[in-house]
Amino acid sequence: MMLIKKRREMEALKLWTNLGSSLIALMAAWTMLEKYLPEQLRGIFTRHTQKLLAFLNPYIKIRFPELSGTSRYRRSEAYVTIHAYLTAHTSPAAKSLKASDTSKDGRSLVLSMDEDEEVCHVFRGVKVWWASRKTSPKAQSISLYPEDDEKRFYVLTFHKRDREVVVGEYMGHVLGEGRAIVAGNRQRKLYSNNPTRNWCGWSSVAFEHPASFDTLAMPVKVKEGIKKDLVKFSQGKSYYAKIGKPWKRGYLLYGPPGTGKSTMIAAIANFLNYDIYNLELTTVKDNSELIKLLLETTGKSIIVIEDIDCSLDLTGQRKSEKKENSEDDSDSDDDSGGKSNNIVSKSLKEKEKENKSDSRVTLSGLLNFIDGIWSACGGERIIVFTTNYVDKLDPALIRRGRMDMHIEMSYCCFEAFKVLAKNYLDIEEHSLFGRVKELLAEIKMTPANVAENLLPKSVEDSEEKCLRNLVEALEKVKEEEDGKLKIEKKEKQWQWIKSVLG
């Protein structure tokens, strides 16, 4: 018995020795072939060798790259979903971990698999292996931002006999649970288009604005109408597909400065749990770059262009061109003094043009951005324009269908004041409310100014003192407006007397 066992050991040792010698011989032969074989024959030999190795290898590998194939800077949805799943389920078994502070509450660390780490996972008796990998840029590559050349990916390995279970049931389980984890851990982001790099892209920070419709200083009826419209839009995927329109909606917020347009945007984002993309048009080079930025946005987002009447010289272009042409015609009939004034005005216009941004975004490009063919790439987007002077905007820019809902952010009314009093002073009734109501009915004051007067300036300030500060500020504005009206009335009377006396 011992002799038989010893003989088997000798045979196994001889087998491994012969196998090692064969491998060395194969490596030497491959070196010779690679050196002397023509390139075409070398390629054929390599392909057949890879097929042979694949035939002998019983395991299958699936690679999930971080960046999607359509964009160099956009993360693949599959990669993000798998990352969330692995972070929740397989990271506890990993020995090499990577910590990040991207938790939803911002107070705890999130641990995930580090690069070159591998873990085993068992699903219904089927064993699979997940590995995190990263390819670094080649040493000879030259890049201003080397981190952009790094490519991360996950590799899933399993036995070929389990292919049907893994590709079907297991991957469906991973993606389904991963999406639920992503949705539960989702942190709203505030994006801005980043002009500092040599590509057009978005940079982001966590969005933590506390505004809500409850704290928004507006009439309740108006707020409820906006909320109903938002809910209908967010639940309208099948409806928009039925009527043949892209799943998007435009909102135009207009009104004087300080009436809460930016706060309204924050309240909408918090109400729908959407991200915000704050688009600065002056940093966009041309229409093509504008479309690229649109394609980089995701669903469940609000694309905001604030103060669009000041962003670029593309609003009201048709009217301005006509006006300039009429001015040129009238200047040709002026005397020498008029011509000199015309020269000065033209030089001022040239200086203004020099000071403007180098952006070549046109009105046509912006219209295509809002509701052209490209706007149908993706869904569940809200586009918001804000302006202090709605009359300056080109009618084509704000027509229904582009800006579907026009919301006037007006001066503070008594109903809006009561919301501010509740927010700032935590009171719903007071003896001074009647006087505030009378004054707000007579004069115009923005919600921002009302809020500033209600804000306690020290810990000793009582509710009554804050209300009296507001009443005094309103009375002062009323006196100023009454004084202006008296002056205007006297000037009109004087002009009438002059016209009668000739």
MIKEKOL-139250 format. One record per residue (C-alpha): residue number from 1; x negated, y negated, z negated. Coordinates in steps of 0.2 Angstrom, whole numbers. Example, Ala and Ser with C-alpha at 12.3 -4.5 7.8 and 13.67 -1.06 7.14 Angstrom:
2
[r 1,[-62,22,-39]]
[r 2,[-68,5,-36]]
//
This chain:
502
[r 1,[0,0,0]]
[r 2,[-14,-12,-4]]
[r 3,[-23,-7,12]]
[r 4,[-7,-12,22]]
[r 5,[-5,-28,13]]
[r 6,[-24,-32,16]]
[r 7,[-22,-28,34]]
[r 8,[-7,-39,37]]
[r 9,[-17,-54,28]]
[r 10,[-31,-51,40]]
[r 11,[-20,-51,55]]
[r 12,[-11,-67,49]]
[r 13,[-28,-75,47]]
[r 14,[-34,-69,64]]
[r 15,[-18,-76,72]]
[r 16,[-20,-93,64]]
[r 17,[-39,-93,69]]
[r 18,[-34,-89,87]]
[r 19,[-20,-102,87]]
[r 20,[-32,-116,80]]
[r 21,[-45,-111,94]]
[r 22,[-31,-112,107]]
[r 23,[-26,-129,101]]
[r 24,[-44,-135,102]]
[r 25,[-46,-128,119]]
[r 26,[-29,-136,125]]
[r 27,[-35,-153,118]]
[r 28,[-52,-152,127]]
[r 29,[-43,-147,143]]
[r 30,[-31,-161,141]]
[r 31,[-45,-173,139]]
[r 32,[-53,-167,155]]
[r 33,[-37,-167,164]]
[r 34,[-33,-185,158]]
[r 35,[-50,-191,164]]
[r 36,[-51,-183,181]]
[r 37,[-33,-179,187]]
[r 38,[-25,-192,198]]
[r 39,[-12,-203,190]]
[r 40,[2,-195,199]]
[r 41,[-3,-177,194]]
[r 42,[-6,-184,177]]
[r 43,[12,-190,176]]
[r 44,[19,-174,182]]
[r 45,[9,-164,169]]
[r 46,[14,-176,155]]
[r 47,[32,-174,159]]
[r 48,[32,-155,159]]
[r 49,[22,-155,143]]
[r 50,[35,-166,135]]
[r 51,[49,-155,141]]
[r 52,[40,-139,134]]
[r 53,[37,-148,117]]
[r 54,[56,-153,117]]
[r 55,[61,-135,121]]
[r 56,[51,-128,107]]
[r 57,[56,-141,94]]
[r 58,[73,-137,86]]
[r 59,[76,-154,79]]
[r 60,[85,-169,87]]
[r 61,[82,-187,84]]
[r 62,[93,-203,86]]
[r 63,[85,-220,85]]
[r 64,[95,-235,79]]
[r 65,[86,-252,83]]
[r 66,[89,-267,73]]
[r 67,[91,-279,88]]
[r 68,[104,-277,100]]
[r 69,[100,-274,119]]
[r 70,[109,-290,124]]
[r 71,[100,-302,113]]
[r 72,[83,-303,106]]
[r 73,[88,-312,90]]
[r 74,[105,-304,86]]
[r 75,[105,-289,74]]
[r 76,[114,-273,80]]
[r 77,[131,-270,72]]
[r 78,[127,-252,71]]
[r 79,[110,-255,62]]
[r 80,[118,-267,49]]
[r 81,[132,-254,46]]
[r 82,[119,-240,44]]
[r 83,[108,-251,33]]
[r 84,[123,-255,21]]
[r 85,[127,-236,20]]
[r 86,[110,-230,17]]
[r 87,[107,-244,4]]
[r 88,[122,-238,-6]]
[r 89,[120,-219,-4]]
[r 90,[102,-214,0]]
[r 91,[91,-227,-8]]
[r 92,[93,-219,-26]]
[r 93,[83,-204,-18]]
[r 94,[69,-215,-10]]
[r 95,[53,-217,-19]]
[r 96,[47,-232,-9]]
[r 97,[60,-246,-11]]
[r 98,[62,-264,-4]]
[r 99,[70,-277,-15]]
[r 100,[80,-292,-9]]
[r 101,[91,-305,-17]]
[r 102,[105,-304,-5]]
[r 103,[119,-298,-17]]
[r 104,[136,-306,-15]]
[r 105,[135,-314,-33]]
[r 106,[117,-320,-29]]
[r 107,[112,-314,-47]]
[r 108,[106,-297,-44]]
[r 109,[93,-288,-33]]
[r 110,[98,-276,-19]]
[r 111,[86,-261,-17]]
[r 112,[85,-253,0]]
[r 113,[73,-241,9]]
[r 114,[56,-248,13]]
[r 115,[47,-245,30]]
[r 116,[40,-228,33]]
[r 117,[51,-221,19]]
[r 118,[61,-205,23]]
[r 119,[76,-197,13]]
[r 120,[86,-182,15]]
[r 121,[105,-182,15]]
[r 122,[118,-167,14]]
[r 123,[135,-169,22]]
[r 124,[147,-154,21]]
[r 125,[132,-142,20]]
[r 126,[123,-150,35]]
[r 127,[106,-157,31]]
[r 128,[100,-173,39]]
[r 129,[85,-184,37]]
[r 130,[85,-203,38]]
[r 131,[69,-213,40]]
[r 132,[65,-232,41]]
[r 133,[52,-237,54]]
[r 134,[44,-253,60]]
[r 135,[33,-256,75]]
[r 136,[21,-270,74]]
[r 137,[15,-281,88]]
[r 138,[0,-276,98]]
[r 139,[-16,-284,92]]
[r 140,[-19,-293,109]]
[r 141,[-2,-301,109]]
[r 142,[-1,-320,106]]
[r 143,[14,-326,97]]
[r 144,[18,-342,87]]
[r 145,[30,-332,77]]
[r 146,[23,-314,75]]
[r 147,[38,-308,64]]
[r 148,[49,-310,80]]
[r 149,[38,-296,88]]
[r 150,[41,-284,74]]
[r 151,[54,-271,78]]
[r 152,[63,-261,64]]
[r 153,[74,-246,67]]
[r 154,[81,-231,58]]
[r 155,[78,-213,64]]
[r 156,[91,-199,61]]
[r 157,[84,-181,62]]
[r 158,[95,-165,62]]
[r 159,[94,-147,68]]
[r 160,[101,-145,86]]
[r 161,[114,-132,79]]
[r 162,[122,-146,69]]
[r 163,[124,-158,83]]
[r 164,[143,-157,85]]
[r 165,[145,-161,66]]
[r 166,[132,-174,65]]
[r 167,[137,-184,81]]
[r 168,[155,-182,78]]
[r 169,[161,-181,59]]
[r 170,[145,-187,50]]
[r 171,[142,-203,61]]
[r 172,[160,-208,60]]
[r 173,[159,-206,41]]
[r 174,[143,-217,40]]
[r 175,[150,-231,51]]
[r 176,[167,-231,43]]
[r 177,[160,-232,25]]
[r 178,[146,-244,30]]
[r 179,[159,-256,38]]
[r 180,[169,-256,22]]
[r 181,[153,-259,12]]
[r 182,[148,-274,23]]
[r 183,[165,-281,22]]
[r 184,[165,-280,3]]
[r 185,[148,-287,1]]
[r 186,[150,-300,14]]
[r 187,[143,-317,9]]
[r 188,[149,-332,19]]
[r 189,[136,-341,29]]
[r 190,[134,-359,35]]
[r 191,[124,-359,51]]
[r 192,[115,-373,60]]
[r 193,[107,-373,77]]
[r 194,[88,-373,74]]
[r 195,[78,-385,85]]
[r 196,[61,-382,78]]
[r 197,[57,-366,87]]
[r 198,[54,-363,106]]
[r 199,[71,-354,107]]
[r 200,[89,-358,104]]
[r 201,[96,-350,89]]
[r 202,[104,-351,72]]
[r 203,[97,-353,55]]
[r 204,[109,-350,40]]
[r 205,[111,-353,21]]
[r 206,[124,-346,9]]
[r 207,[140,-355,10]]
[r 208,[146,-360,-7]]
[r 209,[157,-375,-5]]
[r 210,[171,-374,-18]]
[r 211,[185,-383,-8]]
[r 212,[202,-375,-6]]
[r 213,[219,-380,0]]
[r 214,[224,-382,-18]]
[r 215,[211,-396,-21]]
[r 216,[214,-404,-5]]
[r 217,[221,-422,-6]]
[r 218,[236,-420,7]]
[r 219,[255,-419,6]]
[r 220,[260,-401,2]]
[r 221,[271,-399,17]]
[r 222,[256,-403,29]]
[r 223,[245,-391,20]]
[r 224,[258,-377,20]]
[r 225,[260,-380,39]]
[r 226,[241,-378,42]]
[r 227,[240,-362,31]]
[r 228,[254,-354,40]]
[r 229,[246,-358,57]]
[r 230,[229,-351,51]]
[r 231,[237,-335,44]]
[r 232,[246,-332,61]]
[r 233,[230,-335,70]]
[r 234,[220,-323,60]]
[r 235,[233,-309,62]]
[r 236,[236,-312,80]]
[r 237,[224,-301,89]]
[r 238,[237,-291,98]]
[r 239,[248,-306,102]]
[r 240,[233,-315,110]]
[r 241,[230,-300,121]]
[r 242,[248,-299,125]]
[r 243,[249,-317,132]]
[r 244,[232,-315,141]]
[r 245,[222,-328,131]]
[r 246,[206,-327,122]]
[r 247,[208,-325,103]]
[r 248,[203,-343,98]]
[r 249,[211,-359,92]]
[r 250,[206,-377,92]]
[r 251,[208,-390,78]]
[r 252,[206,-408,80]]
[r 253,[203,-418,64]]
[r 254,[204,-436,66]]
[r 255,[206,-451,54]]
[r 256,[195,-465,45]]
[r 257,[179,-460,36]]
[r 258,[182,-453,19]]
[r 259,[199,-445,22]]
[r 260,[192,-427,19]]
[r 261,[189,-420,37]]
[r 262,[173,-410,31]]
[r 263,[182,-404,15]]
[r 264,[196,-398,26]]
[r 265,[184,-387,36]]
[r 266,[177,-380,20]]
[r 267,[195,-376,14]]
[r 268,[199,-367,30]]
[r 269,[183,-357,29]]
[r 270,[187,-352,11]]
[r 271,[205,-348,15]]
[r 272,[201,-336,29]]
[r 273,[184,-330,23]]
[r 274,[175,-336,39]]
[r 275,[158,-341,42]]
[r 276,[154,-359,48]]
[r 277,[143,-363,63]]
[r 278,[139,-382,63]]
[r 279,[134,-386,80]]
[r 280,[123,-402,83]]
[r 281,[125,-406,101]]
[r 282,[110,-418,102]]
[r 283,[98,-404,99]]
[r 284,[105,-393,113]]
[r 285,[95,-395,129]]
[r 286,[108,-391,142]]
[r 287,[124,-382,146]]
[r 288,[115,-365,148]]
[r 289,[108,-366,130]]
[r 290,[125,-371,124]]
[r 291,[132,-355,131]]
[r 292,[118,-345,123]]
[r 293,[123,-352,106]]
[r 294,[141,-348,109]]
[r 295,[136,-330,113]]
[r 296,[126,-329,97]]
[r 297,[141,-333,86]]
[r 298,[151,-319,78]]
[r 299,[169,-316,75]]
[r 300,[178,-323,60]]
[r 301,[169,-339,62]]
[r 302,[172,-358,63]]
[r 303,[162,-368,76]]
[r 304,[161,-386,71]]
[r 305,[156,-401,80]]
[r 306,[157,-416,68]]
[r 307,[159,-434,74]]
[r 308,[160,-428,92]]
[r 309,[163,-446,98]]
[r 310,[145,-450,92]]
[r 311,[137,-433,97]]
[r 312,[133,-437,115]]
[r 313,[137,-449,128]]
[r 314,[150,-437,136]]
[r 315,[166,-443,129]]
[r 316,[177,-455,139]]
[r 317,[164,-455,153]]
[r 318,[177,-458,166]]
[r 319,[184,-474,158]]
[r 320,[166,-481,154]]
[r 321,[161,-478,172]]
[r 322,[175,-488,179]]
[r 323,[172,-502,166]]
[r 324,[154,-503,171]]
[r 325,[159,-504,190]]
[r 326,[171,-518,186]]
[r 327,[158,-527,176]]
[r 328,[146,-526,190]]
[r 329,[159,-533,202]]
[r 330,[163,-547,191]]
[r 331,[145,-551,188]]
[r 332,[141,-554,207]]
[r 333,[153,-569,207]]
[r 334,[145,-577,191]]
[r 335,[134,-592,191]]
[r 336,[115,-591,187]]
[r 337,[119,-591,168]]
[r 338,[131,-576,170]]
[r 339,[117,-567,180]]
[r 340,[104,-570,166]]
[r 341,[117,-563,153]]
[r 342,[120,-548,165]]
[r 343,[101,-545,166]]
[r 344,[100,-545,147]]
[r 345,[115,-533,145]]
[r 346,[107,-521,157]]
[r 347,[91,-521,148]]
[r 348,[100,-517,132]]
[r 349,[109,-503,140]]
[r 350,[93,-496,147]]
[r 351,[85,-497,129]]
[r 352,[101,-488,122]]
[r 353,[98,-474,135]]
[r 354,[80,-472,131]]
[r 355,[85,-470,112]]
[r 356,[98,-457,116]]
[r 357,[94,-438,115]]
[r 358,[86,-429,129]]
[r 359,[100,-417,129]]
[r 360,[108,-413,146]]
[r 361,[124,-406,140]]
[r 362,[139,-413,150]]
[r 363,[157,-415,147]]
[r 364,[160,-400,160]]
[r 365,[148,-389,150]]
[r 366,[157,-393,134]]
[r 367,[174,-390,141]]
[r 368,[168,-373,147]]
[r 369,[161,-369,130]]
[r 370,[178,-373,122]]
[r 371,[190,-363,134]]
[r 372,[180,-357,149]]
[r 373,[177,-340,154]]
[r 374,[162,-338,142]]
[r 375,[174,-342,127]]
[r 376,[182,-325,130]]
[r 377,[166,-317,125]]
[r 378,[170,-312,107]]
[r 379,[186,-316,97]]
[r 380,[193,-323,81]]
[r 381,[184,-340,83]]
[r 382,[191,-357,77]]
[r 383,[184,-372,86]]
[r 384,[185,-389,76]]
[r 385,[181,-406,82]]
[r 386,[181,-421,70]]
[r 387,[181,-439,75]]
[r 388,[184,-456,67]]
[r 389,[191,-464,83]]
[r 390,[202,-452,93]]
[r 391,[205,-465,106]]
[r 392,[187,-464,112]]
[r 393,[188,-445,117]]
[r 394,[191,-440,134]]
[r 395,[209,-433,136]]
[r 396,[203,-417,144]]
[r 397,[193,-413,129]]
[r 398,[207,-414,117]]
[r 399,[222,-408,127]]
[r 400,[233,-394,120]]
[r 401,[226,-377,124]]
[r 402,[209,-384,120]]
[r 403,[212,-393,103]]
[r 404,[229,-384,100]]
[r 405,[233,-393,83]]
[r 406,[229,-411,80]]
[r 407,[228,-415,62]]
[r 408,[228,-433,56]]
[r 409,[218,-435,40]]
[r 410,[226,-452,34]]
[r 411,[224,-464,20]]
[r 412,[229,-458,2]]
[r 413,[247,-457,-1]]
[r 414,[255,-455,-19]]
[r 415,[257,-436,-16]]
[r 416,[239,-434,-12]]
[r 417,[234,-445,-27]]
[r 418,[244,-433,-39]]
[r 419,[233,-419,-32]]
[r 420,[217,-429,-36]]
[r 421,[223,-434,-53]]
[r 422,[226,-415,-57]]
[r 423,[209,-411,-50]]
[r 424,[199,-425,-59]]
[r 425,[209,-428,-74]]
[r 426,[219,-413,-77]]
[r 427,[235,-423,-79]]
[r 428,[252,-422,-69]]
[r 429,[261,-437,-77]]
[r 430,[256,-454,-84]]
[r 431,[264,-471,-87]]
[r 432,[252,-479,-74]]
[r 433,[258,-467,-60]]
[r 434,[272,-479,-56]]
[r 435,[260,-494,-53]]
[r 436,[248,-483,-43]]
[r 437,[263,-477,-32]]
[r 438,[268,-495,-28]]
[r 439,[250,-500,-24]]
[r 440,[247,-485,-12]]
[r 441,[263,-489,-3]]
[r 442,[256,-507,1]]
[r 443,[238,-504,4]]
[r 444,[226,-492,13]]
[r 445,[213,-483,3]]
[r 446,[205,-467,7]]
[r 447,[205,-451,-4]]
[r 448,[186,-452,-6]]
[r 449,[188,-470,-13]]
[r 450,[203,-465,-24]]
[r 451,[193,-450,-31]]
[r 452,[178,-460,-35]]
[r 453,[188,-472,-45]]
[r 454,[196,-457,-55]]
[r 455,[179,-449,-58]]
[r 456,[174,-452,-77]]
[r 457,[158,-461,-78]]
[r 458,[154,-455,-95]]
[r 459,[160,-442,-108]]
[r 460,[169,-456,-117]]
[r 461,[180,-461,-103]]
[r 462,[198,-456,-106]]
[r 463,[211,-452,-93]]
[r 464,[220,-469,-96]]
[r 465,[203,-478,-93]]
[r 466,[200,-469,-77]]
[r 467,[218,-473,-71]]
[r 468,[216,-491,-75]]
[r 469,[200,-492,-65]]
[r 470,[209,-485,-50]]
[r 471,[223,-498,-53]]
[r 472,[211,-512,-54]]
[r 473,[202,-506,-38]]
[r 474,[219,-505,-29]]
[r 475,[224,-523,-35]]
[r 476,[208,-530,-30]]
[r 477,[210,-523,-12]]
[r 478,[228,-529,-12]]
[r 479,[221,-547,-16]]
[r 480,[208,-546,-2]]
[r 481,[221,-540,10]]
[r 482,[234,-554,5]]
[r 483,[220,-567,6]]
[r 484,[216,-561,24]]
[r 485,[234,-562,29]]
[r 486,[235,-580,22]]
[r 487,[220,-585,33]]
[r 488,[227,-576,48]]
[r 489,[244,-585,46]]
[r 490,[236,-602,44]]
[r 491,[225,-599,60]]
[r 492,[241,-594,70]]
[r 493,[250,-610,63]]
[r 494,[235,-621,68]]
[r 495,[234,-613,85]]
[r 496,[252,-616,88]]
[r 497,[251,-635,82]]
[r 498,[236,-637,94]]
[r 499,[246,-629,109]]
[r 500,[261,-641,105]]
[r 501,[250,-657,104]]
[r 502,[241,-651,120]]
//
